[in-house]
Amino acid sequence: MKIGVPMFKNRVSPHFSTASELLFVLTKGKIIYFIAKIDFSSLSPEDRRRRLLTLGIDTLICDGIDKATKIWATQKGILVRENTTGEAWEAINSFLNEECDDDF
């Protein structure tokens, strides 16, 4: 799975459009095997969307997101899990635990 989390410092950014970076996480089940931070600070809304596609993001964990971007992401097959707040790693671990529990 390829997860993207818009970041503000070490927390989930309050809004996708204002995130300074994207935490990019590759997982298999609950195992995280690759992590990268990608600079989003100078990207336009369109460039942010394109970057999600080029990275192959299939899940976006965020707090706020504008309606147009959410619709666009959903149409591209990206699961948008919005209204997620707090520490980014807690949000990722919570999501992975829920996803993997659903597999059984």
N, C-alpha and C positions, 0 to 999 in steps of 0.2 A: 504494500500500500504506500502511496506517496501522499504525505500530509503536509499542508501548508498552514502556518499560523502567523498572521500579521502581528508584529511585535512592537512594543514600546518598552524599552529596557528589557527586563526579564518577564514582563507580563503580556498577556493578550492585549493588543492595542484596542482602545475604545472604539475605533472605527477603521475599517479596511482602508479607506481612502487617505487616512492620515498616518498610517504605519510607516515607520522609518526603515523597517526591514521585515523580511519574511523568514521565519524559521522553516527550513525544508527538512523533513524527516522521512526516511525510508524504513519500512517495517515489514516483517513477515510474522504474522500472528502478533504476539506481544513483544517480539524481539526487535529492538531498534538497531539497525546496522549501518546507518549513515545519517550524519547530521551536517547541515550547512546553514549559514546565515547569509541571506542575499539582500543587498542594498536596494531598498525601495524608495529612498528619500527623494530622488530626482525623477521618478517615473510618473508619467501622466496616467490617468485612469485607464486609458486604452492600453498603454504599455504594461501596466500592472496585470491586466487581463491576459494579454499576450504571454507574459512571463509565466503565468499559471499554466497555460497550455504547453509552452515549450518545456517546462519542467515535468509535465505529465501529472500534475496534481489531480488526485481523485477525491480528496477530502480537504475542505477548507474549514478550519476551526477558527471562529472569529467572534467578536462581540457584535458591534454594529456593522451593517453593510447596506449600501443603498439598494433600492429595489431593482434598478436596472442591472446592476452587477450581479445580484442574486439570481435574477431571471436568466441572465446570460450564462452564468456558471452552471445552473441547473440544466439548461438546454445543451450545454457541452458535456454533460454527464458528471459534473463535479457535485459531490454531496456537500452542501453548505450547512454546517452546524453553527448557528448563530446564537447570540445571547450568552456566550461563554466568557466568563471573566476570571481574573486571578492570574496566578503564576502559570506561565505557558506549559512547563513540564507537568504540573498537576493536571491541566486540561488535557494534555496528550495522554497521560497515563490513564486518566478516567475514561477517555474515549476508547483507548485500546482495550481496557478491561471490559467495557460494555460490548464492544464489537466482538471480542474473542469469546465472551460468555454466550453471545447470540449464536455462535457457530456450533454449540453443543446441544 
